[in-house]
């Protein structure tokens, strides 16, 4: 139902995007469609995970729930440092583990004594979730909460109905105290024999935070299926669930370190720059969101090497995508919708994701040829669909004009919000994108050619 309501909204948004240009009608929506919140999430592309709890003081990945809350004492806690680092690295959303499997809550809860109120930190008078939320908002970041359904401390966990009520109570605390929440993240870990009342959790979230996306064990964002940060080559946001096609985009979660939580012995095991670049191209570059975990240490700070690596990563990405050899160049298409300017080939090269090249209804194969004006050298291609009206492309190729003939350099299937491909350097004066298969007339919002200075290094590392 949430997807179907977007049919009219998507068309209205489209009309507003190109004022006065619609002597020709835009393509009809190709369901399923993203909700406005799903669309914004996909276009944000980058989210940061922050795993923090008593585990930072016990050197464990999964706490047992028996830890003394007093051990939690991050004496130099600085949530603004987290937010500054996330912002400078290009992340749009930060998700905090407000309660992990150990049951320790980083907020004062009326429903347990296993919480921040009994920690040594600030003599039990602090609220880490509040400091986190305030820091994120100060730096223009969206806020997300992870709340573990599995609770190894809570005695009520053995009783399905009693624990469901307990969990909803804690959800209510989080969703009513801290303002607008962009995402609620549930994982699938849990004790044997317990059955969660997921539908009641979802209903409560829709009531209290109707614009919040529900991720992983939820209906809005799905787990990609691994914790390596890698999506499939043909990752599609169109999935079949309960016999129907739905919009259900993938998220790639991965930690910058071997563990999800901070361990002193892993301070020198932060992923290399090449590995992080590989993760980016195989997540964001494969039509998926990237959720990169950066765990604070026992002082409550991100580690120096973690910060340095993120700076290096951002610098390479900025250098790569700062130049687009196709931007504003001359383009011609084999078919343009109604022959009109509104859907011209040039729209794919104008840097505006709200404009696009489109073909006539029923034209499912077509080519876009770009004259670069002079030979250019690149090793990354970027293709983007206009997804507010659906994901359409199911096959495409990219060719370079070399030695008097077209030479294929990329062959792919799904495009979706963004598809990035890397390959050995190519020098050419002309490039051609050909849509070879589509569910409906293709709508290409972006086509770019870029040069990655570290292309090819470390692929498949670790």
N, C-alpha and C positions, 0 to 999 in steps of 0.2 A: 504493500500500500504506500509506503514512504517513497518507493521508486516511481510508482505510477503518477504521483502528484507532481513530479518534476517535468512531465511532458509539456505542460503549458508554461511553467516557469522557465524551462530551458529555452523555449521558442521566444518568449518575451525578452529574455536576457539577450538573445542573439539579435533581435531587431534593434535593441538599444545600442548594440556594439558597433553598428555601421550605419550612422544616421543618413537618411535620405537615399540609401543605396538599394532599396528593395523593390525595384520594378520587377525583379526576379524574386520568387519566393525562396526562402532557405529550405534546405532538405528537411524532410520530416524526421522526427526523432526515431532512433533505432534502438528500442528497448533491449535490455534494461538500462536504466540511467542512474547516475550517481545522485544522491541527495546533495544539497548545497554544502553540507558539512563534509561529506565524503570527497566532493570535488575540491574543497579548500585543503583538505588533508593531503590529497594526492599532489596538488600543486605546491604545497609546502615542502614535500619530499624528505626533509630531514628532521628526525626527532632524537632527543637524547634521553637515555635511561639513567637514573641515579639510584643504584642499589646501596642502601645504607640501613643498618640496624645494629643489634648487639654483636653480630658476626664480625664486625670490624675490631671488636675487642676480644673475641674468642678464637679467631683464626679459623672459622668454620664457614662452609658454604651454606649448609642448612642447619639452622639452630634447632635445638630440641624442645624449646619452650620451658626449660627448667632454669634458664639463666637468671641471675639476680639483676633486676633492672638497674641497680646502682652502678653496675659496671659501665653503663653507657654514659660517657663523659667526654665528648669531643670539645676540648677546652678552647680550641681556636676556630670553632665552627664559623664559616663564612659563606652563607648561601649566596651572597652577592658575587663572590668569586665564581661559584658554579655558574650563575646566570651570565656573568661577563664572558666567561670562557665559551659557553654555549652560543651566545650571541655572536661573538667574534668569529667562531668557527662556522657560522651560517645555519645553525639549528633554529627552528621555528617554535618547537614545542619541547617541554621538558617534563618527563614523567618520573615521579618519586615513589619509591616503595614505602608507602605509609604504614604498611604492616606486611612482613614477610611470613614464612611458614612458622617461625618461632612464636608468632602471636604478639610480639612486642610492638606497641603502637607509638609512632613518632608524634602523636597528638594526644592531648588529654582526653581520655574516653570515660564516659559515665558508666561503661559496661564491663570494665576490667580494671584490675590494679596492675596489670602487666603493661605499663605504659610509661610515657615520658614523665608523668607526675611523680613517679617513684625512682627516677633516675638521679644520679649525682649531678648531672648537667643542670646548671642554674638552680640548684637545690630543689629540683622538681617543679619549678615555677615557669618553665619554658614551654614553648609550643613550636617544635621544629617545622611542622607543616605550615604554620602561619609565616615563619621567617622565609621559608622556601617560596610560598605563594607571593609574598610581598616583593621578594627579590626578582622573581620572574616578571611580574607585572611592571616593576620599575624599568626593566630592560626590554620591555616590549615582547616578551615570550608568552606563548600560550601555556596553560597548566594542565597536566594530566596526573591522575592518581592510580597507582597499583595498590590493590587491596587483596591479599591472598585469601582465597576461600578456605584453604587448608590452614588450620590453626592448631599447632601441636601443644599449645598451652591451655586452651580453653576447655574446661571439663564438659561443657555442653556439646562439644563436638561429637560425642558418642550418640547423641539423640538428634536425629535429623531435623525434626520440627523445631526443637528448642534452639538448635544452633542456627537454623535458617533465620529465626527471629533475631537472634543475637547478631548475625552478620548484617541483616537489614538495618538494625539499629546503628551499627558502626558506619555502614554506608550513608545513612541519613546524616550522621554527624559530619562526615566529610563533604557531603553534597549540599549542606545548608549553612556551613560556617565560613566558607572560604571564597564565595563568589562564583563566577562562571568557570566551569570546568570543561575543557575541550575533549578529554578522552578518559575513559575508565578502562583499566587494563586488568583482565583476569587470565591467569594461567591455569593449566590443567593438572598441576601436581596436587596430590591429595591422598589421604589415608584410605585404605581399603575398606569397602563396605559402606562408605558414606555417599549418599545421593543428594546433590545440591538442587535446590529449587530455583534453577536458573531463571525461569520465566518470571518469578516474583522479583528477582534481583533486577531483571531488565525493566519490568514495569515500574519499579521504584525509581530507577535512573531516568526513565522517560518522563516520569511525573516531576521529579525534582530538578533535573538538568536535561530538558528536552533536546538541547542541541549537542549534548555530549555523545561522542562516538563510543561504542562498546567494542573493545578489541579482543581478539584471540579466542577466548571462550565467550564469544558474543556475535551478534548478527551483522556488525558493520565493517569490521576489518578482520581478516583471517591471518593465521600463522602461515608462513611460507613453507614450514615443514622441517626446518633445520635451524641450528643456532650458529651457523657459519657466516650469515649475512649474504647468502647467495640465493637468488631467484632462478627459476628456470628460463631458458632462452625464449620460450613462448608464453611467459607468464601473462595471463589475461585477467582482467577485472570482471569478466563475465563468467560466472560459475553456475553450476546446476546444484540446487539445494532443495530437497523435498520434492523433486520432480519438476521444478520450475527454474528458469534462468533468473539470476539475481545479480545485482552489482555488489561484488564482494572482493575488494582489492586486497593484495597481499602486503604484509609487512615482514621485513627481514630484521630479526633481532640478533645482536652479536655484541660481545664485550670487547673493549679495547685491550683487555688483559685476558689471560687464560681463565680466570675465575670471574664470577659476577660481582663478588664482594672483594674488598681490598685485602690483600695479604702482603705483608712486608717482603716476603721472599719472592714476590712477583714484581717488585718495583723496577727491575731491569728487564721484564718480560713483556713490556708494552709492545703491541703489534707494530711492525715496521711501516714506514711510509708506503712502500710498495704494496704491502698487504692491505692497508687501508684504502689505497686507491683502487685495488682490485675489487674490494668489497663495494665501493661506490659504483663502479661500472657494472657490477653484477647484481646490484639491488636497484638503486635509482635508475641506472641505465637499462634495466629490464622491467620497466613499468611497475615498480614496487616502491614502497616507502622504506627508508632505512631508519632503524631504531638502534643507535649505538650507545652502549652502556659505558659510563665513566664513573667508577666507584670512589667516593671520598675515603680518605684514610682515617686513622683513629684520632687525628686532630680535628677532623671535620673539613679537610681541604682536599682538592684534587692534587695529585702528585705532579712534581715538576716535569717529569718525562712525559706524562700523559698530556699536559698542557702544551709542551713543546711539539709533540707529535701532531696534535690537532692544528697547531699554527702552520706547521709544514704542509700538512694535508690541504688546509684551506688555501695556502699560497699557490700550490700546484694547480688546484681546481680553478682558482681565479685566473691564473696565467693561461690555462688551457681555454677557458670559455670567454675570456676577454675579447678575443679576436674571432670573428666569424667570416670566413672568406666568401660565403654566399650572400651575406647581408646586403640588401639593396641592389643586388646585381640583376641583370636582365634575365627574365624567365619566360618560358613559353610552355604551354600545356597542350596535349593532344585533344583535350576536351575541357571546356569551361562551362559551368552550369548556365544554361540559357545564353551563353556567349557574353554574359554581363560582367561589368567591372567589379561588382560586389563580391564575386567569387574567383577573381583572377589569380593566375599563377603567382603573381608578385606578392600576394597576401601571405604566402608561405615563407617569404624572405624578409618581412617587414619588422620582425621582432615583437610583434603584438600577438599574443596567444588567443586574443578574442577575434581575430580575423583569420580567414582560411581560404585555401583553394578548394573548390568543390566541383564535382562533375554532375552531369545530368542524371536524373533518376534512371536506373537501369544500366548505367555505364559503370561497371564494376572493375574494369581494367583501364588504366590510363597512365600517361607519362608526363613528368615535369622535367624540362631541360633547362639547366642554368648555365649561362655564359659568364664565366668569371672575368672576362676581359683580358686576362693575361694568365699564364701558368701560375698555379698556386700549389703549395705543398702542405698536405694535411695528413693526419692519421686517425682522426675521429670523425664519425658522422653522427648527426642528431636528427631524429625525425619525431614529430609530435602530432597527434591527432587532436581534433577539437572534441573532447570527450563529453562536454555537457549534453550533446545530442547522441551519445552512444559511442561504443568502440566498434569499429567497422572492419579495419584492414586485417586480412588473414594471410597475406603473402605479399612480399615486395622485394625488389632488387635495387641496388645502387651501382651505377657503372661510371667509369671514367673514360674520357676520349683520349686514346693513346695510339700512336702509330697509325692514324687514319681509321681507327675502328673503336667500337665500344668494348671495354673490358670490365667484366663484373668484379666488383671489390667487396660487395656485401650482398648476402641473401638471407632474408629473414621472414618471419611469420607475423606474430603479434607486434603492434606498435604501441597502442594505448597512449597514456599521457606522455611518455618519453621513452625512446629507444636509442641507446648509445652503442656504437660499434667501434672497436679498435682494430687496427691492422697495420702492417708495415707502411711506411711513408709512400704516398702517392703524389705525383706532380702532374697536373693536367689543366687545360684551359676550360674544359667543359665537363659537367657532371649531369647524370640523368637518374632520376628516381622514377621507378615504374611500379605501380600497384598491380600485382598479378592476380589478387583474389581479395574479395571483400564481401561482407554481409549486406552492405548497402552502399550507395554512392559514397566514395571516400571523401573525407574532409581533413586536409592536411594544414595544421595551424603553424607548424614550424619545420624548417629544413635548414640544417647548418653544417658547416665544415670547419673543423677546429684542429689545432696542433697541440698535442700533449707532450710536454718536454720530457716526461719520464715514461712515455709509452713503452709497454712491453716488459718493463723490469719487474721481476718478482712475481709474475702471474702464477697462481697456484701455490704460492709460498705458504708454509705452515699448514 
